Amino acid sequence: MPVLVVSGTGTEIGKTVVTAALAAVAVASGRSVAVLKPAQTGVVPGEPGDVFEVRRLAGETVTGLELARFPEPLAPDTAARRAGMAPVRPERIAEAAEKLAAEHDLVLVEGAGGLLVRYDEKGATLADAARLLAAPVLVVASAGLGTLNTTALTSEALRARGLSCPGVVVGSMPAEPDLAARCNLGDLPVAAGAPLLGVVPAGAGALAPVDFRARAASWLTAELGGNRVAY
């Protein structure tokens, strides 16, 4: 099944920009792409969310689907409960992804926050949806100090659930990385037990869409459709 789940080691680390880069390189290669956001939090009706941003950067030929939107910037379960709205359960996520996969070459499922953020009152997570889909989970990590621990924990959680991880992508690399960020490029594959497949520069999401699409392949290795030889 052509489904790739994009999760992170935390929030605000560049998952949406990484998802857009993945979509952009896939579209450039002639593939049809859909992006699925199971739960958008912290955005009120009428405001652009993550799906809008992916389509803005990668192109409007990308199909976008958002299953639920909760106004407060909280974990999906908490945000749904406080809004008096139904939560998004993993079965619904899997069903939506499967329908998109029947009509697209690639479906990117972008999570909210980290891998084990709760989506409902039963404690279901994005990992449960990935397991239903038998889909690999790409881990997006931060660049700086502390990322080795959160990446190792995320990877351990994936292995414990029998989920595969093709690799790690750094979601926002500073233009002038400090010592920790520079060393982490070599240490992240060890922490993850998986290769480093991409490094997206900080501020990439602020590029003009045409520039973003032109540069996206240079941030990703061939395993993700890019042209970067290795990191």
N, C-alpha and C positions, 0 to 999 in steps of 0.2 A: 504494500500500500504506500502511495507516495505522500506520506505524512511525516513531517518533522516538527517535534515539539520544541519550542524555544523557551527555556527557563533561565532563571538567574540565581545568583547566590544572595540576592537581596533586591532592594528596590532602588530606582533611580541610578542604574548602572549602565544603561544603554541598550536594553533589550529591544526597544522599538526601533532604534536606528539599525541595530544588527539585523532585525527582521526585515527592515526595508532594504538593506544591502543584499541579503539573501534573495529577496524578491527581485531586485534590480538585475542581478547577474543571471537569474533564471529566465527572466523575461528577455534579456539580451541574447540568450542562447536559443530563443524561440519557444520556450516552454510556457504553458498557461499556468498561472499562479493564483491561488486564493490565500487570503490571510484571515484567520479566525481568532477573534478575541472573546474568550468565554465570559469574562467579567471585566467591565471597565468601571473603575471606581474613581471618585474625585472629580467627576465631570457631570454637569447638569445637562438635561435635554437641550439640544440645539448647539451645544459646544462641540468643537472638533475633538475627537479622541485619538487613541493610538492607531485605529484602523485608518482614519483619515490621514494621519501623518505618514503611515506606510505607503498609502496610495499617492500621496502628494510627492513623496521622494522617489518612489519606484515606478510610478506611472499609473494612469487611470485604467489601464487594461487589467490591472490586478483586481480581482474580485475581493470585496471586503464584507465580512459578516461579524457583527457584535451580538452576542446572545443576551446580555443583560447590562444595564447601566445603573450604577448606584451613586448618588450625589456626594457622599462623604469619602475623603481619601483614607480609607481603612481597608483592612483585609476583607475579601469578598463576603465571608460569612457574617462578620460584624456589620459591614455596610448594609447588607441585605436585611439583617435583623432590625437595625436601627431605622431603616426606611420602610419597614413593614412590607417588604417585598419577598417573593419566593427566591430561594437561593438557586445557584446553578450547580446541578449535580453532574458527576462525571459521565453518567450514561447519556445525558443530553449533549455534553461536549463531544463524546465519541460519535454519537449519531450524526451531529452536524458535520463533523470532520469527514465521516464516511461519505455523506452525501456530496460534499464538495470534492472529495477525492474521485468520485465517479465521473466528474466533469472536468477535472483539472489534472495537469501533470504533477503539480506540487501543491501541497497544502501546508501552510505554516501556522501552527497553533501557538500564539504568544500568551504566556501565563501572566499572572499578576504577582509582583513581588518574587519571593523565593519559591523553591520547589514544594515545600511543605506548608505553605500558607493555606489555611482552611477555607474551603469553598461552601461548606454547609455545616449544619449543626451536628452531623455525624462524624465530622473530622475528615471528610473526603478532600483530596488535594489534586493538584495537576498530575501528580505521579499516578493516581488512580485512573485518570483519563488516558494517560499514556499507556498504561498496562492494558486497558480495554482495547486500545487501538494497536497494541503491539508495535508502538512507534518509538524510534530512537529519540533521545532528549539531548539537544545541544545546550551546553552550559555557557551562559554569559557571565563573565566575572569582572570585577573591578580591577584596576591596575595596581593600586598602592598597597601600603602596609595593611595586613590583616586578611588579604585576599586568599592567601594559601590555606588558612584555616577554614574559611567559609567554602572554598572550592573543594577541599578534602571532605568536608562534612556533606556537601551536596552530592559528591560522587559516591561516597559511602552509602548514602540513602538510596541512590539509584541502584547500586549493586545489590543492596539488601532486598530490593523489590524485583530483582531480575530484569531491570531495564538497561538497555544499552546506551552508551554515551559515545558518539563519534568523536567528540573533542570539545575544546574550550575556545571561546572567543573573548578577547578583552574588549569590553564595550565602549571604553572612552580612555584613550591613551593621551596623556598630556603632551603638548608640543615639546616641553622640556622636562622629561620624566626625572624624578629623583632616584636615588640609589635603589630604594626598595622596588620601585616600578621597573627599573632596568633589570634587576636581578630576578624579578618575578617572571619575566619572559622565559627564562630558563627553568625556573622552579615550578611553574604552574603545571606543566605536563606530568611532573612527578607527583604533585599533590592530587591531581585529577586521575592519574592512571590512564590518561588519554592525551592525544596530541593537541598542541596549540594550532588551531586552524584559522585564526584571524586576529587582527588587531585593528580596531577602528579608531581613528584619531578623534580626540576631543573636538567638539564643534562641528562634526561631520553633518549633523542634522540641520545646521544653519546654512549649509551650502545651497546654492541654487539647484533645483532638481536636476537640471541638465548636467551640472558639474558632479553632483552626487552619483548619478548613473554612470558617468564616464570614469569615475574613480573607484567605484565600489569593488570591481574585480581585483584591483591591486591590494585590497585589504584582506582578501580571503584566499586560502589555498585552493588547489584544484579539487580537493575533496568536497568543497562547498561551492564549486563552480567558478572560483576565481582563478587568477593567473599568478598569484604569489607562489614562488617555488617552495619556500619553507621559512619557518621562523626559528 
